[in-house]
């Protein structure tokens, strides 16, 4: 399977006893995630969860939810 440019699969992570995960090093480097950065966890019952830096979300949140809505409308 070829992954389109700009998209990534960083592997799997295991959820710890307290619900914590470790973001893979390659993902942290690619998205410049550093200790102390604020991340936002988004959830959609159909599509699952996504984690992003809060500053990225502020710029693109409307686009993300619009695209999800378009896909859901196409399914009906």
mmCIF file of the N, C-alpha and C atoms, coordinates in Angstrom:
data_MODEL
# 
_entry.id   MODEL 
# 
loop_
_atom_site.group_PDB 
_atom_site.id 
_atom_site.type_symbol 
_atom_site.label_atom_id 
_atom_site.label_alt_id 
_atom_site.label_comp_id 
_atom_site.label_asym_id 
_atom_site.label_entity_id 
_atom_site.label_seq_id 
_atom_site.pdbx_PDB_ins_code 
_atom_site.Cartn_x 
_atom_site.Cartn_y 
_atom_site.Cartn_z 
_atom_site.occupancy 
_atom_site.B_iso_or_equiv 
_atom_site.pdbx_formal_charge 
_atom_site.auth_seq_id 
_atom_site.auth_comp_id 
_atom_site.auth_asym_id 
_atom_site.auth_atom_id 
_atom_site.pdbx_PDB_model_num 
ATOM 1   N N  . UNK A 1 1  ? 0.849   -1.178 0.000  1.00 0.00 ? 1  UNK A N  1 
ATOM 2   C CA . UNK A 1 1  ? 0.000   0.000  0.000  1.00 0.00 ? 1  UNK A CA 1 
ATOM 3   C C  . UNK A 1 1  ? 0.894   1.241  0.000  1.00 0.00 ? 1  UNK A C  1 
ATOM 4   N N  . UNK A 1 2  ? 0.652   2.112  -0.938 1.00 0.00 ? 2  UNK A N  1 
ATOM 5   C CA . UNK A 1 2  ? 1.409   3.359  -1.003 1.00 0.00 ? 2  UNK A CA 1 
ATOM 6   C C  . UNK A 1 2  ? 0.647   4.444  -0.254 1.00 0.00 ? 2  UNK A C  1 
ATOM 7   N N  . UNK A 1 3  ? 1.355   5.124  0.613  1.00 0.00 ? 3  UNK A N  1 
ATOM 8   C CA . UNK A 1 3  ? 0.746   6.191  1.409  1.00 0.00 ? 3  UNK A CA 1 
ATOM 9   C C  . UNK A 1 3  ? 0.990   7.520  0.702  1.00 0.00 ? 3  UNK A C  1 
ATOM 10  N N  . UNK A 1 4  ? -0.057  8.309  0.494  1.00 0.00 ? 4  UNK A N  1 
ATOM 11  C CA . UNK A 1 4  ? 0.110   9.592  -0.197 1.00 0.00 ? 4  UNK A CA 1 
ATOM 12  C C  . UNK A 1 4  ? 1.076   10.520 0.541  1.00 0.00 ? 4  UNK A C  1 
ATOM 13  N N  . UNK A 1 5  ? 1.776   11.335 -0.225 1.00 0.00 ? 5  UNK A N  1 
ATOM 14  C CA . UNK A 1 5  ? 2.707   12.304 0.355  1.00 0.00 ? 5  UNK A CA 1 
ATOM 15  C C  . UNK A 1 5  ? 1.979   13.179 1.371  1.00 0.00 ? 5  UNK A C  1 
ATOM 16  N N  . UNK A 1 6  ? 2.624   13.388 2.509  1.00 0.00 ? 6  UNK A N  1 
ATOM 17  C CA . UNK A 1 6  ? 2.047   14.221 3.549  1.00 0.00 ? 6  UNK A CA 1 
ATOM 18  C C  . UNK A 1 6  ? 1.188   13.459 4.538  1.00 0.00 ? 6  UNK A C  1 
ATOM 19  N N  . UNK A 1 7  ? 0.985   12.154 4.306  1.00 0.00 ? 7  UNK A N  1 
ATOM 20  C CA . UNK A 1 7  ? 0.239   11.302 5.216  1.00 0.00 ? 7  UNK A CA 1 
ATOM 21  C C  . UNK A 1 7  ? 1.207   10.283 5.811  1.00 0.00 ? 7  UNK A C  1 
ATOM 22  N N  . UNK A 1 8  ? 0.949   9.844  7.036  1.00 0.00 ? 8  UNK A N  1 
ATOM 23  C CA . UNK A 1 8  ? 1.894   8.983  7.727  1.00 0.00 ? 8  UNK A CA 1 
ATOM 24  C C  . UNK A 1 8  ? 1.182   7.895  8.518  1.00 0.00 ? 8  UNK A C  1 
ATOM 25  N N  . UNK A 1 9  ? 1.847   6.780  8.644  1.00 0.00 ? 9  UNK A N  1 
ATOM 26  C CA . UNK A 1 9  ? 1.470   5.755  9.617  1.00 0.00 ? 9  UNK A CA 1 
ATOM 27  C C  . UNK A 1 9  ? 2.698   5.586  10.495 1.00 0.00 ? 9  UNK A C  1 
ATOM 28  N N  . UNK A 1 10 ? 2.575   5.948  11.763 1.00 0.00 ? 10 UNK A N  1 
ATOM 29  C CA . UNK A 1 10 ? 3.717   5.904  12.665 1.00 0.00 ? 10 UNK A CA 1 
ATOM 30  C C  . UNK A 1 10 ? 3.772   4.621  13.478 1.00 0.00 ? 10 UNK A C  1 
ATOM 31  N N  . UNK A 1 11 ? 2.836   3.720  13.277 1.00 0.00 ? 11 UNK A N  1 
ATOM 32  C CA . UNK A 1 11 ? 2.829   2.477  14.021 1.00 0.00 ? 11 UNK A CA 1 
ATOM 33  C C  . UNK A 1 11 ? 1.756   2.501  15.098 1.00 0.00 ? 11 UNK A C  1 
ATOM 34  N N  . UNK A 1 12 ? 1.874   1.579  16.021 1.00 0.00 ? 12 UNK A N  1 
ATOM 35  C CA . UNK A 1 12 ? 0.883   1.466  17.083 1.00 0.00 ? 12 UNK A CA 1 
ATOM 36  C C  . UNK A 1 12 ? 1.477   1.909  18.406 1.00 0.00 ? 12 UNK A C  1 
ATOM 37  N N  . UNK A 1 13 ? 0.611   2.302  19.309 1.00 0.00 ? 13 UNK A N  1 
ATOM 38  C CA . UNK A 1 13 ? 1.016   2.646  20.668 1.00 0.00 ? 13 UNK A CA 1 
ATOM 39  C C  . UNK A 1 13 ? 0.089   1.908  21.626 1.00 0.00 ? 13 UNK A C  1 
ATOM 40  N N  . UNK A 1 14 ? 0.577   1.655  22.804 1.00 0.00 ? 14 UNK A N  1 
ATOM 41  C CA . UNK A 1 14 ? -0.208  0.952  23.815 1.00 0.00 ? 14 UNK A CA 1 
ATOM 42  C C  . UNK A 1 14 ? -0.701  1.958  24.850 1.00 0.00 ? 14 UNK A C  1 
ATOM 43  N N  . UNK A 1 15 ? -1.968  1.833  25.209 1.00 0.00 ? 15 UNK A N  1 
ATOM 44  C CA . UNK A 1 15 ? -2.546  2.704  26.224 1.00 0.00 ? 15 UNK A CA 1 
ATOM 45  C C  . UNK A 1 15 ? -2.150  2.161  27.590 1.00 0.00 ? 15 UNK A C  1 
ATOM 46  N N  . UNK A 1 16 ? -1.574  3.040  28.410 1.00 0.00 ? 16 UNK A N  1 
ATOM 47  C CA . UNK A 1 16 ? -1.134  2.643  29.746 1.00 0.00 ? 16 UNK A CA 1 
ATOM 48  C C  . UNK A 1 16 ? -2.284  2.606  30.738 1.00 0.00 ? 16 UNK A C  1 
ATOM 49  N N  . UNK A 1 17 ? -1.970  2.204  31.955 1.00 0.00 ? 17 UNK A N  1 
ATOM 50  C CA . UNK A 1 17 ? -2.965  2.065  33.032 1.00 0.00 ? 17 UNK A CA 1 
ATOM 51  C C  . UNK A 1 17 ? -3.758  3.349  33.265 1.00 0.00 ? 17 UNK A C  1 
ATOM 52  N N  . UNK A 1 18 ? -3.128  4.489  33.102 1.00 0.00 ? 18 UNK A N  1 
ATOM 53  C CA . UNK A 1 18 ? -3.790  5.775  33.354 1.00 0.00 ? 18 UNK A CA 1 
ATOM 54  C C  . UNK A 1 18 ? -4.326  6.411  32.075 1.00 0.00 ? 18 UNK A C  1 
ATOM 55  N N  . UNK A 1 19 ? -4.411  5.627  30.997 1.00 0.00 ? 19 UNK A N  1 
ATOM 56  C CA . UNK A 1 19 ? -4.948  6.142  29.735 1.00 0.00 ? 19 UNK A CA 1 
ATOM 57  C C  . UNK A 1 19 ? -3.947  6.922  28.914 1.00 0.00 ? 19 UNK A C  1 
ATOM 58  N N  . UNK A 1 20 ? -2.675  6.854  29.277 1.00 0.00 ? 20 UNK A N  1 
ATOM 59  C CA . UNK A 1 20 ? -1.656  7.618  28.568 1.00 0.00 ? 20 UNK A CA 1 
ATOM 60  C C  . UNK A 1 20 ? -1.081  6.825  27.402 1.00 0.00 ? 20 UNK A C  1 
ATOM 61  N N  . UNK A 1 21 ? -0.675  7.557  26.360 1.00 0.00 ? 21 UNK A N  1 
ATOM 62  C CA . UNK A 1 21 ? 0.045   6.961  25.241 1.00 0.00 ? 21 UNK A CA 1 
ATOM 63  C C  . UNK A 1 21 ? 1.344   7.731  25.041 1.00 0.00 ? 21 UNK A C  1 
ATOM 64  N N  . UNK A 1 22 ? 2.284   7.106  24.383 1.00 0.00 ? 22 UNK A N  1 
ATOM 65  C CA . UNK A 1 22 ? 3.529   7.784  24.013 1.00 0.00 ? 22 UNK A CA 1 
ATOM 66  C C  . UNK A 1 22 ? 3.471   8.035  22.514 1.00 0.00 ? 22 UNK A C  1 
ATOM 67  N N  . UNK A 1 23 ? 3.609   9.283  22.140 1.00 0.00 ? 23 UNK A N  1 
ATOM 68  C CA . UNK A 1 23 ? 3.619   9.642  20.724 1.00 0.00 ? 23 UNK A CA 1 
ATOM 69  C C  . UNK A 1 23 ? 4.978   9.239  20.162 1.00 0.00 ? 23 UNK A C  1 
ATOM 70  N N  . UNK A 1 24 ? 4.995   8.433  19.107 1.00 0.00 ? 24 UNK A N  1 
ATOM 71  C CA . UNK A 1 24 ? 6.276   7.972  18.557 1.00 0.00 ? 24 UNK A CA 1 
ATOM 72  C C  . UNK A 1 24 ? 7.210   9.136  18.205 1.00 0.00 ? 24 UNK A C  1 
ATOM 73  N N  . UNK A 1 25 ? 8.500   8.894  18.397 1.00 0.00 ? 25 UNK A N  1 
ATOM 74  C CA . UNK A 1 25 ? 9.511   9.925  18.165 1.00 0.00 ? 25 UNK A CA 1 
ATOM 75  C C  . UNK A 1 25 ? 9.417   10.510 16.760 1.00 0.00 ? 25 UNK A C  1 
ATOM 76  N N  . UNK A 1 26 ? 9.241   9.658  15.755 1.00 0.00 ? 26 UNK A N  1 
ATOM 77  C CA . UNK A 1 26 ? 9.152   10.152 14.376 1.00 0.00 ? 26 UNK A CA 1 
ATOM 78  C C  . UNK A 1 26 ? 7.960   11.097 14.213 1.00 0.00 ? 26 UNK A C  1 
ATOM 79  N N  . UNK A 1 27 ? 6.848   10.800 14.866 1.00 0.00 ? 27 UNK A N  1 
ATOM 80  C CA . UNK A 1 27 ? 5.673   11.675 14.798 1.00 0.00 ? 27 UNK A CA 1 
ATOM 81  C C  . UNK A 1 27 ? 5.964   13.003 15.488 1.00 0.00 ? 27 UNK A C  1 
ATOM 82  N N  . UNK A 1 28 ? 6.615   12.939 16.658 1.00 0.00 ? 28 UNK A N  1 
ATOM 83  C CA . UNK A 1 28 ? 6.957   14.183 17.376 1.00 0.00 ? 28 UNK A CA 1 
ATOM 84  C C  . UNK A 1 28 ? 7.891   15.049 16.544 1.00 0.00 ? 28 UNK A C  1 
ATOM 85  N N  . UNK A 1 29 ? 8.854   14.425 15.893 1.00 0.00 ? 29 UNK A N  1 
ATOM 86  C CA . UNK A 1 29 ? 9.793   15.191 15.064 1.00 0.00 ? 29 UNK A CA 1 
ATOM 87  C C  . UNK A 1 29 ? 9.099   15.768 13.837 1.00 0.00 ? 29 UNK A C  1 
ATOM 88  N N  . UNK A 1 30 ? 8.288   14.959 13.165 1.00 0.00 ? 30 UNK A N  1 
ATOM 89  C CA . UNK A 1 30 ? 7.598   15.401 11.950 1.00 0.00 ? 30 UNK A CA 1 
ATOM 90  C C  . UNK A 1 30 ? 6.690   16.590 12.231 1.00 0.00 ? 30 UNK A C  1 
ATOM 91  N N  . UNK A 1 31 ? 5.979   16.550 13.372 1.00 0.00 ? 31 UNK A N  1 
ATOM 92  C CA . UNK A 1 31 ? 5.019   17.595 13.688 1.00 0.00 ? 31 UNK A CA 1 
ATOM 93  C C  . UNK A 1 31 ? 5.523   18.580 14.741 1.00 0.00 ? 31 UNK A C  1 
ATOM 94  N N  . UNK A 1 32 ? 6.814   18.513 15.021 1.00 0.00 ? 32 UNK A N  1 
ATOM 95  C CA . UNK A 1 32 ? 7.484   19.451 15.934 1.00 0.00 ? 32 UNK A CA 1 
ATOM 96  C C  . UNK A 1 32 ? 6.746   19.546 17.270 1.00 0.00 ? 32 UNK A C  1 
ATOM 97  N N  . UNK A 1 33 ? 6.442   18.397 17.850 1.00 0.00 ? 33 UNK A N  1 
ATOM 98  C CA . UNK A 1 33 ? 5.790   18.341 19.158 1.00 0.00 ? 33 UNK A CA 1 
ATOM 99  C C  . UNK A 1 33 ? 6.878   18.244 20.213 1.00 0.00 ? 33 UNK A C  1 
ATOM 100 N N  . UNK A 1 34 ? 6.849   19.181 21.145 1.00 0.00 ? 34 UNK A N  1 
ATOM 101 C CA . UNK A 1 34 ? 7.882   19.265 22.187 1.00 0.00 ? 34 UNK A CA 1 
ATOM 102 C C  . UNK A 1 34 ? 7.234   19.174 23.566 1.00 0.00 ? 34 UNK A C  1 
ATOM 103 N N  . UNK A 1 35 ? 8.016   18.793 24.580 1.00 0.00 ? 35 UNK A N  1 
ATOM 104 C CA . UNK A 1 35 ? 7.460   18.769 25.942 1.00 0.00 ? 35 UNK A CA 1 
ATOM 105 C C  . UNK A 1 35 ? 6.837   20.119 26.293 1.00 0.00 ? 35 UNK A C  1 
ATOM 106 N N  . UNK A 1 36 ? 5.662   20.075 26.886 1.00 0.00 ? 36 UNK A N  1 
ATOM 107 C CA . UNK A 1 36 ? 4.966   21.297 27.267 1.00 0.00 ? 36 UNK A CA 1 
ATOM 108 C C  . UNK A 1 36 ? 3.977   21.797 26.226 1.00 0.00 ? 36 UNK A C  1 
ATOM 109 N N  . UNK A 1 37 ? 4.055   21.283 24.983 1.00 0.00 ? 37 UNK A N  1 
ATOM 110 C CA . UNK A 1 37 ? 3.092   21.691 23.961 1.00 0.00 ? 37 UNK A CA 1 
ATOM 111 C C  . UNK A 1 37 ? 1.693   21.248 24.368 1.00 0.00 ? 37 UNK A C  1 
ATOM 112 N N  . UNK A 1 38 ? 0.709   22.050 24.012 1.00 0.00 ? 38 UNK A N  1 
ATOM 113 C CA . UNK A 1 38 ? -0.684  21.701 24.262 1.00 0.00 ? 38 UNK A CA 1 
ATOM 114 C C  . UNK A 1 38 ? -1.224  20.959 23.049 1.00 0.00 ? 38 UNK A C  1 
ATOM 115 N N  . UNK A 1 39 ? -1.849  19.814 23.309 1.00 0.00 ? 39 UNK A N  1 
ATOM 116 C CA . UNK A 1 39 ? -2.473  19.030 22.257 1.00 0.00 ? 39 UNK A CA 1 
ATOM 117 C C  . UNK A 1 39 ? -3.970  18.958 22.527 1.00 0.00 ? 39 UNK A C  1 
ATOM 118 N N  . UNK A 1 40 ? -4.729  18.783 21.465 1.00 0.00 ? 40 UNK A N  1 
ATOM 119 C CA . UNK A 1 40 ? -6.175  18.628 21.589 1.00 0.00 ? 40 UNK A CA 1 
ATOM 120 C C  . UNK A 1 40 ? -6.537  17.255 21.040 1.00 0.00 ? 40 UNK A C  1 
ATOM 121 N N  . UNK A 1 41 ? -7.419  16.571 21.757 1.00 0.00 ? 41 UNK A N  1 
ATOM 122 C CA . UNK A 1 41 ? -7.903  15.268 21.324 1.00 0.00 ? 41 UNK A CA 1 
ATOM 123 C C  . UNK A 1 41 ? -9.325  15.456 20.812 1.00 0.00 ? 41 UNK A C  1 
ATOM 124 N N  . UNK A 1 42 ? -9.533  15.123 19.540 1.00 0.00 ? 42 UNK A N  1 
ATOM 125 C CA . UNK A 1 42 ? -10.847 15.220 18.910 1.00 0.00 ? 42 UNK A CA 1 
ATOM 126 C C  . UNK A 1 42 ? -11.452 13.832 18.834 1.00 0.00 ? 42 UNK A C  1 
ATOM 127 N N  . UNK A 1 43 ? -12.758 13.756 18.862 1.00 0.00 ? 43 UNK A N  1 
ATOM 128 C CA . UNK A 1 43 ? -13.400 12.457 18.742 1.00 0.00 ? 43 UNK A CA 1 
ATOM 129 C C  . UNK A 1 43 ? -14.622 12.499 17.859 1.00 0.00 ? 43 UNK A C  1 
ATOM 130 N N  . UNK A 1 44 ? -14.806 11.447 17.108 1.00 0.00 ? 44 UNK A N  1 
ATOM 131 C CA . UNK A 1 44 ? -15.978 11.260 16.269 1.00 0.00 ? 44 UNK A CA 1 
ATOM 132 C C  . UNK A 1 44 ? -16.353 9.790  16.394 1.00 0.00 ? 44 UNK A C  1 
ATOM 133 N N  . UNK A 1 45 ? -17.609 9.514  16.728 1.00 0.00 ? 45 UNK A N  1 
ATOM 134 C CA . UNK A 1 45 ? -18.013 8.131  16.984 1.00 0.00 ? 45 UNK A CA 1 
ATOM 135 C C  . UNK A 1 45 ? -17.814 7.224  15.781 1.00 0.00 ? 45 UNK A C  1 
ATOM 136 N N  . UNK A 1 46 ? -17.859 7.752  14.582 1.00 0.00 ? 46 UNK A N  1 
ATOM 137 C CA . UNK A 1 46 ? -17.657 6.948  13.377 1.00 0.00 ? 46 UNK A CA 1 
ATOM 138 C C  . UNK A 1 46 ? -16.176 6.826  13.005 1.00 0.00 ? 46 UNK A C  1 
ATOM 139 N N  . UNK A 1 47 ? -15.443 7.947  13.061 1.00 0.00 ? 47 UNK A N  1 
ATOM 140 C CA . UNK A 1 47 ? -14.075 7.993  12.558 1.00 0.00 ? 47 UNK A CA 1 
ATOM 141 C C  . UNK A 1 47 ? -13.015 7.746  13.624 1.00 0.00 ? 47 UNK A C  1 
ATOM 142 N N  . UNK A 1 48 ? -13.367 7.850  14.904 1.00 0.00 ? 48 UNK A N  1 
ATOM 143 C CA . UNK A 1 48 ? -12.402 7.608  15.967 1.00 0.00 ? 48 UNK A CA 1 
ATOM 144 C C  . UNK A 1 48 ? -11.837 8.894  16.535 1.00 0.00 ? 48 UNK A C  1 
ATOM 145 N N  . UNK A 1 49 ? -10.582 8.829  16.996 1.00 0.00 ? 49 UNK A N  1 
ATOM 146 C CA . UNK A 1 49 ? -9.973  9.996  17.629 1.00 0.00 ? 49 UNK A CA 1 
ATOM 147 C C  . UNK A 1 49 ? -8.790  10.497 16.812 1.00 0.00 ? 49 UNK A C  1 
ATOM 148 N N  . UNK A 1 50 ? -8.467  11.766 17.030 1.00 0.00 ? 50 UNK A N  1 
ATOM 149 C CA . UNK A 1 50 ? -7.309  12.395 16.407 1.00 0.00 ? 50 UNK A CA 1 
ATOM 150 C C  . UNK A 1 50 ? -6.672  13.307 17.442 1.00 0.00 ? 50 UNK A C  1 
ATOM 151 N N  . UNK A 1 51 ? -5.364  13.398 17.388 1.00 0.00 ? 51 UNK A N  1 
ATOM 152 C CA . UNK A 1 51 ? -4.613  14.258 18.301 1.00 0.00 ? 51 UNK A CA 1 
ATOM 153 C C  . UNK A 1 51 ? -3.842  15.256 17.450 1.00 0.00 ? 51 UNK A C  1 
ATOM 154 N N  . UNK A 1 52 ? -3.934  16.541 17.806 1.00 0.00 ? 52 UNK A N  1 
ATOM 155 C CA . UNK A 1 52 ? -3.208  17.557 17.055 1.00 0.00 ? 52 UNK A CA 1 
ATOM 156 C C  . UNK A 1 52 ? -2.755  18.673 18.000 1.00 0.00 ? 52 UNK A C  1 
ATOM 157 N N  . UNK A 1 53 ? -1.785  19.438 17.554 1.00 0.00 ? 53 UNK A N  1 
ATOM 158 C CA . UNK A 1 53 ? -1.356  20.594 18.337 1.00 0.00 ? 53 UNK A CA 1 
ATOM 159 C C  . UNK A 1 53 ? -2.489  21.609 18.349 1.00 0.00 ? 53 UNK A C  1 
ATOM 160 N N  . UNK A 1 54 ? -2.667  22.282 19.457 1.00 0.00 ? 54 UNK A N  1 
ATOM 161 C CA . UNK A 1 54 ? -3.802  23.194 19.590 1.00 0.00 ? 54 UNK A CA 1 
ATOM 162 C C  . UNK A 1 54 ? -3.742  24.342 18.592 1.00 0.00 ? 54 UNK A C  1 
ATOM 163 N N  . UNK A 1 55 ? -2.557  24.830 18.257 1.00 0.00 ? 55 UNK A N  1 
ATOM 164 C CA . UNK A 1 55 ? -2.478  25.936 17.307 1.00 0.00 ? 55 UNK A CA 1 
ATOM 165 C C  . UNK A 1 55 ? -2.878  25.497 15.902 1.00 0.00 ? 55 UNK A C  1 
ATOM 166 N N  . UNK A 1 56 ? -2.589  24.262 15.558 1.00 0.00 ? 56 UNK A N  1 
ATOM 167 C CA . UNK A 1 56 ? -3.000  23.739 14.259 1.00 0.00 ? 56 UNK A CA 1 
ATOM 168 C C  . UNK A 1 56 ? -4.516  23.621 14.214 1.00 0.00 ? 56 UNK A C  1 
ATOM 169 N N  . UNK A 1 57 ? -5.091  23.147 15.289 1.00 0.00 ? 57 UNK A N  1 
ATOM 170 C CA . UNK A 1 57 ? -6.538  22.963 15.334 1.00 0.00 ? 57 UNK A CA 1 
ATOM 171 C C  . UNK A 1 57 ? -7.263  24.287 15.173 1.00 0.00 ? 57 UNK A C  1 
ATOM 172 N N  . UNK A 1 58 ? -6.791  25.308 15.826 1.00 0.00 ? 58 UNK A N  1 
ATOM 173 C CA . UNK A 1 58 ? -7.459  26.596 15.734 1.00 0.00 ? 58 UNK A CA 1 
ATOM 174 C C  . UNK A 1 58 ? -7.546  27.058 14.287 1.00 0.00 ? 58 UNK A C  1 
ATOM 175 N N  . UNK A 1 59 ? -6.528  26.754 13.498 1.00 0.00 ? 59 UNK A N  1 
ATOM 176 C CA . UNK A 1 59 ? -6.499  27.177 12.103 1.00 0.00 ? 59 UNK A CA 1 
ATOM 177 C C  . UNK A 1 59 ? -7.401  26.321 11.225 1.00 0.00 ? 59 UNK A C  1 
ATOM 178 N N  . UNK A 1 60 ? -7.566  25.039 11.588 1.00 0.00 ? 60 UNK A N  1 
ATOM 179 C CA . UNK A 1 60 ? -8.204  24.105 10.667 1.00 0.00 ? 60 UNK A CA 1 
ATOM 180 C C  . UNK A 1 60 ? -9.438  23.388 11.199 1.00 0.00 ? 60 UNK A C  1 
ATOM 181 N N  . UNK A 1 61 ? -9.881  23.688 12.396 1.00 0.00 ? 61 UNK A N  1 
ATOM 182 C CA . UNK A 1 61 ? -11.010 22.962 12.991 1.00 0.00 ? 61 UNK A CA 1 
ATOM 183 C C  . UNK A 1 61 ? -12.251 23.012 12.112 1.00 0.00 ? 61 UNK A C  1 
ATOM 184 N N  . UNK A 1 62 ? -12.582 24.172 11.618 1.00 0.00 ? 62 UNK A N  1 
ATOM 185 C CA . UNK A 1 62 ? -13.776 24.305 10.787 1.00 0.00 ? 62 UNK A CA 1 
ATOM 186 C C  . UNK A 1 62 ? -13.672 23.415 9.555  1.00 0.00 ? 62 UNK A C  1 
ATOM 187 N N  . UNK A 1 63 ? -12.506 23.388 8.911  1.00 0.00 ? 63 UNK A N  1 
ATOM 188 C CA . UNK A 1 63 ? -12.324 22.555 7.723  1.00 0.00 ? 63 UNK A CA 1 
ATOM 189 C C  . UNK A 1 63 ? -12.477 21.070 8.051  1.00 0.00 ? 63 UNK A C  1 
ATOM 190 N N  . UNK A 1 64 ? -11.922 20.639 9.186  1.00 0.00 ? 64 UNK A N  1 
ATOM 191 C CA . UNK A 1 64 ? -11.988 19.232 9.581  1.00 0.00 ? 64 UNK A CA 1 
ATOM 192 C C  . UNK A 1 64 ? -13.441 18.804 9.748  1.00 0.00 ? 64 UNK A C  1 
ATOM 193 N N  . UNK A 1 65 ? -14.203 19.545 10.517 1.00 0.00 ? 65 UNK A N  1 
ATOM 194 C CA . UNK A 1 65 ? -15.582 19.153 10.767 1.00 0.00 ? 65 UNK A CA 1 
ATOM 195 C C  . UNK A 1 65 ? -16.452 19.305 9.517  1.00 0.00 ? 65 UNK A C  1 
ATOM 196 N N  . UNK A 1 66 ? -16.129 20.243 8.652  1.00 0.00 ? 66 UNK A N  1 
ATOM 197 C CA . UNK A 1 66 ? -16.862 20.374 7.395  1.00 0.00 ? 66 UNK A CA 1 
ATOM 198 C C  . UNK A 1 66 ? -16.637 19.132 6.537  1.00 0.00 ? 66 UNK A C  1 
ATOM 199 N N  . UNK A 1 67 ? -15.403 18.663 6.438  1.00 0.00 ? 67 UNK A N  1 
ATOM 200 C CA . UNK A 1 67 ? -15.092 17.468 5.645  1.00 0.00 ? 67 UNK A CA 1 
ATOM 201 C C  . UNK A 1 67 ? -15.789 16.242 6.214  1.00 0.00 ? 67 UNK A C  1 
ATOM 202 N N  . UNK A 1 68 ? -15.796 16.100 7.541  1.00 0.00 ? 68 UNK A N  1 
ATOM 203 C CA . UNK A 1 68 ? -16.479 14.969 8.165  1.00 0.00 ? 68 UNK A CA 1 
ATOM 204 C C  . UNK A 1 68 ? -17.966 15.021 7.815  1.00 0.00 ? 68 UNK A C  1 
ATOM 205 N N  . UNK A 1 69 ? -18.549 16.197 7.887  1.00 0.00 ? 69 UNK A N  1 
ATOM 206 C CA . UNK A 1 69 ? -19.957 16.358 7.544  1.00 0.00 ? 69 UNK A CA 1 
ATOM 207 C C  . UNK A 1 69 ? -20.241 16.000 6.095  1.00 0.00 ? 69 UNK A C  1 
ATOM 208 N N  . UNK A 1 70 ? -19.330 16.372 5.193  1.00 0.00 ? 70 UNK A N  1 
ATOM 209 C CA . UNK A 1 70 ? -19.508 16.052 3.775  1.00 0.00 ? 70 UNK A CA 1 
ATOM 210 C C  . UNK A 1 70 ? -19.487 14.551 3.558  1.00 0.00 ? 70 UNK A C  1 
ATOM 211 N N  . UNK A 1 71 ? -18.564 13.862 4.201  1.00 0.00 ? 71 UNK A N  1 
ATOM 212 C CA . UNK A 1 71 ? -18.455 12.410 4.077  1.00 0.00 ? 71 UNK A CA 1 
ATOM 213 C C  . UNK A 1 71 ? -19.709 11.745 4.644  1.00 0.00 ? 71 UNK A C  1 
ATOM 214 N N  . UNK A 1 72 ? -20.164 12.214 5.790  1.00 0.00 ? 72 UNK A N  1 
ATOM 215 C CA . UNK A 1 72 ? -21.377 11.638 6.405  1.00 0.00 ? 72 UNK A CA 1 
ATOM 216 C C  . UNK A 1 72 ? -22.589 11.868 5.513  1.00 0.00 ? 72 UNK A C  1 
ATOM 217 N N  . UNK A 1 73 ? -22.689 13.031 4.899  1.00 0.00 ? 73 UNK A N  1 
ATOM 218 C CA . UNK A 1 73 ? -23.815 13.320 4.022  1.00 0.00 ? 73 UNK A CA 1 
ATOM 219 C C  . UNK A 1 73 ? -23.767 12.457 2.754  1.00 0.00 ? 73 UNK A C  1 
ATOM 220 N N  . UNK A 1 74 ? -22.565 12.159 2.277  1.00 0.00 ? 74 UNK A N  1 
ATOM 221 C CA . UNK A 1 74 ? -22.406 11.300 1.101  1.00 0.00 ? 74 UNK A CA 1 
ATOM 222 C C  . UNK A 1 74 ? -22.844 9.859  1.402  1.00 0.00 ? 74 UNK A C  1 
ATOM 223 N N  . UNK A 1 75 ? -22.720 9.461  2.684  1.00 0.00 ? 75 UNK A N  1 
ATOM 224 C CA . UNK A 1 75 ? -23.095 8.100  3.085  1.00 0.00 ? 75 UNK A CA 1 
ATOM 225 C C  . UNK A 1 75 ? -24.610 7.917  3.139  1.00 0.00 ? 75 UNK A C  1 
ATOM 226 N N  . UNK A 1 76 ? -25.370 9.005  3.209  1.00 0.00 ? 76 UNK A N  1 
ATOM 227 C CA . UNK A 1 76 ? -26.835 8.885  3.357  1.00 0.00 ? 76 UNK A CA 1 
ATOM 228 C C  . UNK A 1 76 ? -27.521 8.976  2.032  1.00 0.00 ? 76 UNK A C  1 
# 
